[in-house]
Amino acid sequence: MMHQFHLDNAIINIPKEPNMEYLYLEITNRCNLRCEMCFKQYWLDEEGDMPYELFLKILDDAAEFPNLRMIYFGGIGEPTVHPRFMDMAREVKKRGYALGISTNGFMLSDERIKELVELPADLIFLSLDTLPVQPTEIGHVIPGVTIDRVKKIVEARKKRRSEIPHVGVEVVLTKENYKEMGKIAKIMGDYDVDSLLFSNIVPVNDKHTGLILYDGSVSLGPYLEELHRNSYKGFVLRVPEFEIRTERHCEFVEKKVAVVRWDGEVAPCYRFLHTYPEYVNSREKIVYAHSFGNLKKQSLKDIWTSREYSWFRFIVKNSIYPSCTDCPLVDACQYVHDTRRDCWGNEPSCADCLWARRIVMCPIPIESMGKFW
């Protein structure tokens, strides 16, 4: 079965193929923290937890995807605040899927760490951008809670004589912390993490635009050199771009990812999960939530293979959409004010997406020899 499209006198056939490989579940959009730089503080969206019945329905639907490698608890909220978080984790493993988790770590008690290691979870990514912090040899850069949880997870898996859970750490870079990249890498290596991911900030207010590193205002060379010198202890290092380049790649599309919001709406990526303001090169725009269907009403397979979602993935994968970031008409164009539509007629608009430029990066797993980082 095929979807047929016509583009510039060419016929394009896209198979209705259930080829999703990673399924991200925002099991809650609530959080135990209120980080200033998180766009959660700037939206008007309703808060809620994914109903357990909906969660089970999603897992039932997932059985129709033969290449599904991992179910990942991510999204914008903190998954560990869901009252049935561990029940959900156990159910994912019971169904035979790899389990990934993004967390700020604050609610990972010793008992919960033990449960996750014994389950076992396959990948746990901890954010290194949370507060409060405690002094370390590099000042107040590394939150003490995050370090404590990293140490305990690594120690627990050693006791179990296991390589999993793989432990990743993600850091958002700004003008306030970029000089510490190399020192952070050295310390993370000492703690035997498996992956270290740096990303850039997405400004959500005018104040934050002064913190970005990708505007050419900072000389990063010496600090990147130190980072690479200190990244020799076997962990996977992922570093973003620090200038806008022509080439665009969407990891959510390339790795065949779908993201399900807590209320069952299916989004193509983190960026379109919610409605919020963002600033691109000091230009304010509104990112509108975009869904290709709701799992309370449709099956995951029907949504994934739908005409609209299939075409969206095709045009993004093949960069058949405009680039607002280097367009000479950007200051006079109405399309740059929000993401509803671009000037080529695509809905939603990815034309300003900093993820596609690899300025912003998310912990999308890397798989090698059956292992996830």
FENSULSUL-V939929 format. One record per residue. N is the residue number from 1. RES is the residue in three letters. SS is DSSP state (H for helix, E for strand, C for the rest). PSI is psi in whole degrees, 0 to 359 (999 if undefined). D_CENTER is the distance of its C-alpha to the mean C-alpha in Angstrom with 2 decimals. Layout:
N;RES;SS;PSI;D_CENTER + N;RES;SS;PSI;D_CENTER
This chain:
1;MET;C;137;31.37 + 2;MET;E;149;30.05 + 3;HIS;E;134;28.84 + 4;GLN;E;132;31.05 + 5;PHE;E;156;30.28 + 6;HIS;E;127;32.52 + 7;LEU;E;114;31.35 + 8;ASP;C;51;33.98 + 9;ASN;C;12;36.67 + 10;ALA;E;149;34.46 + 11;ILE;E;126;33.63 + 12;ILE;E;124;30.12 + 13;ASN;E;122;29.75 + 14;ILE;E;120;26.35 + 15;PRO;E;144;26.67 + 16;LYS;C;77;25.67 + 17;GLU;C;126;23.92 + 18;PRO;C;72;21.77 + 19;ASN;C;21;19.73 + 20;MET;C;141;16.25 + 21;GLU;C;335;14.93 + 22;TYR;E;133;11.71 + 23;LEU;E;115;11.59 + 24;TYR;E;130;8.87 + 25;LEU;E;119;11.04 + 26;GLU;C;88;10.83 + 27;ILE;C;344;14.16 + 28;THR;E;151;14.79 + 29;ASN;C;11;13.85 + 30;ARG;C;159;16.37 + 31;CYS;C;151;15.92 + 32;ASN;C;355;18.62 + 33;LEU;C;166;17.98 + 34;ARG;C;72;18.37 + 35;CYS;C;131;16.70 + 36;GLU;C;324;18.28 + 37;MET;C;358;15.47 + 38;CYS;C;132;13.01 + 39;PHE;H;356;13.53 + 40;LYS;H;332;14.21 + 41;GLN;H;354;17.57 + 42;TYR;H;6;18.37 + 43;TRP;C;170;17.92 + 44;LEU;C;16;20.73 + 45;ASP;C;152;18.90 + 46;GLU;C;144;20.50 + 47;GLU;C;149;19.19 + 48;GLY;C;168;19.49 + 49;ASP;E;145;18.84 + 50;MET;C;124;18.47 + 51;PRO;C;142;22.08 + 52;TYR;H;326;22.77 + 53;GLU;H;321;24.80 + 54;LEU;H;320;21.96 + 55;PHE;H;314;19.75 + 56;LEU;H;324;22.68 + 57;LYS;H;321;23.16 + 58;ILE;H;318;19.64 + 59;LEU;H;323;20.38 + 60;ASP;H;315;23.72 + 61;ASP;H;325;22.26 + 62;ALA;H;338;19.92 + 63;ALA;C;344;23.19 + 64;GLU;C;3;23.84 + 65;PHE;C;98;21.16 + 66;PRO;C;338;22.94 + 67;ASN;C;12;20.22 + 68;LEU;C;119;17.47 + 69;ARG;C;324;16.39 + 70;MET;E;144;13.95 + 71;ILE;E;126;13.02 + 72;TYR;E;122;9.92 + 73;PHE;E;102;10.25 + 74;GLY;C;230;7.13 + 75;GLY;C;207;6.98 + 76;ILE;C;335;8.67 + 77;GLY;C;182;11.59 + 78;GLU;C;108;12.69 + 79;PRO;H;331;13.35 + 80;THR;H;350;16.43 + 81;VAL;H;348;18.29 + 82;HIS;C;131;18.75 + 83;PRO;C;341;22.44 + 84;ARG;C;31;22.06 + 85;PHE;H;309;18.99 + 86;MET;H;325;21.13 + 87;ASP;H;319;22.86 + 88;MET;H;317;19.65 + 89;ALA;H;315;18.65 + 90;ARG;H;323;22.20 + 91;GLU;H;321;22.30 + 92;VAL;H;313;19.34 + 93;LYS;H;325;21.21 + 94;LYS;H;327;24.47 + 95;ARG;C;355;23.38 + 96;GLY;C;12;22.77 + 97;TYR;C;152;19.01 + 98;ALA;E;147;16.92 + 99;LEU;E;125;14.92 + 100;GLY;E;151;11.62 + 101;ILE;E;133;10.76 + 102;SER;E;133;8.62 + 103;THR;E;153;11.48 + 104;ASN;C;350;13.46 + 105;GLY;C;348;16.31 + 106;PHE;C;332;18.99 + 107;MET;C;15;19.93 + 108;LEU;C;86;20.05 + 109;SER;C;167;23.83 + 110;ASP;H;320;25.87 + 111;GLU;H;320;26.65 + 112;ARG;H;322;23.10 + 113;ILE;H;315;22.14 + 114;LYS;H;317;25.21 + 115;GLU;H;317;24.28 + 116;LEU;H;324;20.80 + 117;VAL;H;322;22.42 + 118;GLU;H;339;25.30 + 119;LEU;H;307;23.37 + 120;PRO;C;148;21.68 + 121;ALA;C;151;17.90 + 122;ASP;C;328;16.65 + 123;LEU;E;129;13.62 + 124;ILE;E;118;12.88 + 125;PHE;E;125;10.40 + 126;LEU;E;138;12.06 + 127;SER;E;137;11.44 + 128;LEU;C;25;14.45 + 129;ASP;C;17;14.62 + 130;THR;C;165;16.39 + 131;LEU;C;159;20.12 + 132;PRO;C;168;22.87 + 133;VAL;C;163;23.45 + 134;GLN;C;151;26.44 + 135;PRO;C;141;28.35 + 136;THR;E;185;27.76 + 137;GLU;C;350;29.38 + 138;ILE;C;29;27.02 + 139;GLY;E;221;27.59 + 140;HIS;C;32;25.11 + 141;VAL;C;318;21.92 + 142;ILE;C;119;20.79 + 143;PRO;C;131;20.58 + 144;GLY;H;325;23.16 + 145;VAL;H;316;21.37 + 146;THR;H;313;18.40 + 147;ILE;H;316;21.01 + 148;ASP;H;316;23.08 + 149;ARG;H;320;20.43 + 150;VAL;H;311;19.50 + 151;LYS;H;316;23.26 + 152;LYS;H;323;23.96 + 153;ILE;H;316;21.41 + 154;VAL;H;317;22.73 + 155;GLU;H;320;26.29 + 156;ALA;H;320;25.93 + 157;ARG;H;329;24.74 + 158;LYS;H;318;27.59 + 159;LYS;H;327;30.04 + 160;ARG;C;354;28.89 + 161;ARG;C;51;29.29 + 162;SER;C;155;25.96 + 163;GLU;C;350;23.15 + 164;ILE;C;152;20.56 + 165;PRO;C;139;18.40 + 166;HIS;E;142;16.77 + 167;VAL;E;124;15.53 + 168;GLY;E;152;12.73 + 169;VAL;E;134;12.60 + 170;GLU;E;141;10.28 + 171;VAL;E;131;12.32 + 172;VAL;E;123;12.14 + 173;LEU;E;139;15.30 + 174;THR;C;180;18.01 + 175;LYS;C;347;21.75 + 176;GLU;C;341;22.25 + 177;ASN;C;1;20.78 + 178;TYR;H;333;20.53 + 179;LYS;H;348;23.93 + 180;GLU;H;5;22.73 + 181;MET;H;311;20.28 + 182;GLY;H;320;23.02 + 183;LYS;H;321;24.13 + 184;ILE;H;317;20.75 + 185;ALA;H;318;20.53 + 186;LYS;H;315;24.07 + 187;ILE;H;319;23.54 + 188;MET;H;323;20.44 + 189;GLY;H;321;22.62 + 190;ASP;H;333;25.36 + 191;TYR;C;8;23.27 + 192;ASP;C;40;22.44 + 193;VAL;C;159;18.65 + 194;ASP;C;336;17.35 + 195;SER;E;139;14.41 + 196;LEU;E;120;13.88 + 197;LEU;E;126;11.05 + 198;PHE;E;143;12.00 + 199;SER;E;171;10.41 + 200;ASN;E;156;12.49 + 201;ILE;C;142;12.93 + 202;VAL;C;109;12.70 + 203;PRO;C;136;16.12 + 204;VAL;C;1;16.74 + 205;ASN;C;169;20.46 + 206;ASP;H;326;23.16 + 207;LYS;H;319;23.49 + 208;HIS;H;339;20.05 + 209;THR;H;335;20.89 + 210;GLY;H;356;23.33 + 211;LEU;H;354;20.75 + 212;ILE;C;152;18.94 + 213;LEU;C;351;19.74 + 214;TYR;C;27;19.40 + 215;ASP;C;9;22.61 + 216;GLY;C;7;25.01 + 217;SER;C;352;26.42 + 218;VAL;C;138;25.66 + 219;SER;C;107;26.96 + 220;LEU;C;349;24.23 + 221;GLY;H;304;26.31 + 222;PRO;H;326;27.89 + 223;TYR;H;327;24.76 + 224;LEU;H;323;22.81 + 225;GLU;H;316;25.95 + 226;GLU;H;320;26.04 + 227;LEU;H;311;22.42 + 228;HIS;H;328;23.27 + 229;ARG;H;325;26.58 + 230;ASN;C;1;25.04 + 231;SER;C;57;22.41 + 232;TYR;C;8;25.05 + 233;LYS;C;21;24.61 + 234;GLY;C;357;22.80 + 235;PHE;C;157;19.13 + 236;VAL;E;124;16.59 + 237;LEU;E;129;15.90 + 238;ARG;E;123;13.23 + 239;VAL;C;137;14.27 + 240;PRO;C;174;13.35 + 241;GLU;C;156;16.14 + 242;PHE;C;18;18.33 + 243;GLU;C;153;20.13 + 244;ILE;C;122;19.70 + 245;ARG;C;164;20.71 + 246;THR;C;317;21.98 + 247;GLU;C;138;19.94 + 248;ARG;C;137;16.78 + 249;HIS;C;131;14.31 + 250;CYS;C;114;11.36 + 251;GLU;H;329;9.36 + 252;PHE;H;322;8.54 + 253;VAL;H;314;12.33 + 254;GLU;H;321;13.50 + 255;LYS;C;7;12.08 + 256;LYS;C;61;13.22 + 257;VAL;E;141;10.32 + 258;ALA;E;150;11.11 + 259;VAL;E;125;9.56 + 260;VAL;E;123;12.42 + 261;ARG;C;163;13.02 + 262;TRP;C;333;15.34 + 263;ASP;C;11;18.32 + 264;GLY;C;355;17.87 + 265;GLU;E;137;16.73 + 266;VAL;E;113;14.83 + 267;ALA;E;157;12.40 + 268;PRO;C;346;11.34 + 269;CYS;C;174;7.76 + 270;TYR;C;321;5.96 + 271;ARG;C;324;8.67 + 272;PHE;C;18;11.42 + 273;LEU;C;325;10.96 + 274;HIS;C;172;13.37 + 275;THR;C;127;16.13 + 276;TYR;E;166;16.25 + 277;PRO;E;149;17.70 + 278;GLU;E;161;16.23 + 279;TYR;E;125;18.37 + 280;VAL;E;116;18.45 + 281;ASN;C;45;21.32 + 282;SER;C;4;22.78 + 283;ARG;E;124;22.86 + 284;GLU;E;139;21.78 + 285;LYS;E;161;20.31 + 286;ILE;E;125;19.16 + 287;VAL;E;120;15.99 + 288;TYR;C;137;17.18 + 289;ALA;C;140;15.42 + 290;HIS;C;126;16.13 + 291;SER;C;143;16.84 + 292;PHE;C;4;18.60 + 293;GLY;C;164;20.28 + 294;ASN;E;133;20.49 + 295;LEU;C;353;20.80 + 296;LYS;C;338;23.65 + 297;LYS;C;335;25.68 + 298;GLN;C;166;24.50 + 299;SER;C;156;23.41 + 300;LEU;H;322;20.01 + 301;LYS;H;316;21.97 + 302;ASP;H;321;23.77 + 303;ILE;H;313;20.72 + 304;TRP;H;320;18.94 + 305;THR;C;8;22.28 + 306;SER;C;159;23.37 + 307;ARG;H;314;24.85 + 308;GLU;H;314;22.52 + 309;TYR;H;322;19.20 + 310;SER;H;317;20.82 + 311;TRP;H;319;22.00 + 312;PHE;H;312;18.73 + 313;ARG;H;323;17.13 + 314;PHE;H;312;20.38 + 315;ILE;H;327;20.64 + 316;VAL;H;315;17.14 + 317;LYS;H;325;17.64 + 318;ASN;C;12;21.06 + 319;SER;C;41;20.35 + 320;ILE;C;60;22.93 + 321;TYR;C;155;21.94 + 322;PRO;C;171;23.18 + 323;SER;C;104;21.89 + 324;CYS;H;329;22.45 + 325;THR;H;334;21.63 + 326;ASP;H;25;24.84 + 327;CYS;C;132;26.97 + 328;PRO;C;346;30.42 + 329;LEU;C;8;30.61 + 330;VAL;H;325;27.46 + 331;ASP;H;348;29.57 + 332;ALA;H;7;31.66 + 333;CYS;C;134;29.19 + 334;GLN;H;339;28.35 + 335;TYR;H;340;25.28 + 336;VAL;H;355;23.24 + 337;HIS;H;341;23.53 + 338;ASP;E;181;20.91 + 339;THR;C;14;18.68 + 340;ARG;C;321;21.10 + 341;ARG;C;146;22.73 + 342;ASP;C;177;23.31 + 343;CYS;C;356;26.80 + 344;TRP;C;1;26.76 + 345;GLY;C;6;26.38 + 346;ASN;C;142;22.81 + 347;GLU;C;123;21.11 + 348;PRO;C;178;18.50 + 349;SER;C;126;18.46 + 350;CYS;C;11;15.89 + 351;ALA;C;341;18.64 + 352;ASP;C;12;17.22 + 353;CYS;C;121;13.54 + 354;LEU;C;342;12.55 + 355;TRP;C;316;9.43 + 356;ALA;C;331;12.23 + 357;ARG;C;358;14.32 + 358;ARG;C;27;11.94 + 359;ILE;C;318;12.76 + 360;VAL;C;138;9.23 + 361;MET;C;146;6.83 + 362;CYS;C;159;3.45 + 363;PRO;C;63;5.06 + 364;ILE;C;125;5.97 + 365;PRO;C;146;9.47 + 366;ILE;C;129;12.55 + 367;GLU;E;133;15.66 + 368;SER;E;125;19.15 + 369;MET;C;40;22.33 + 370;GLY;C;5;20.73 + 371;LYS;E;148;18.61 + 372;PHE;E;137;14.87 + 373;TRP;C;999;13.29
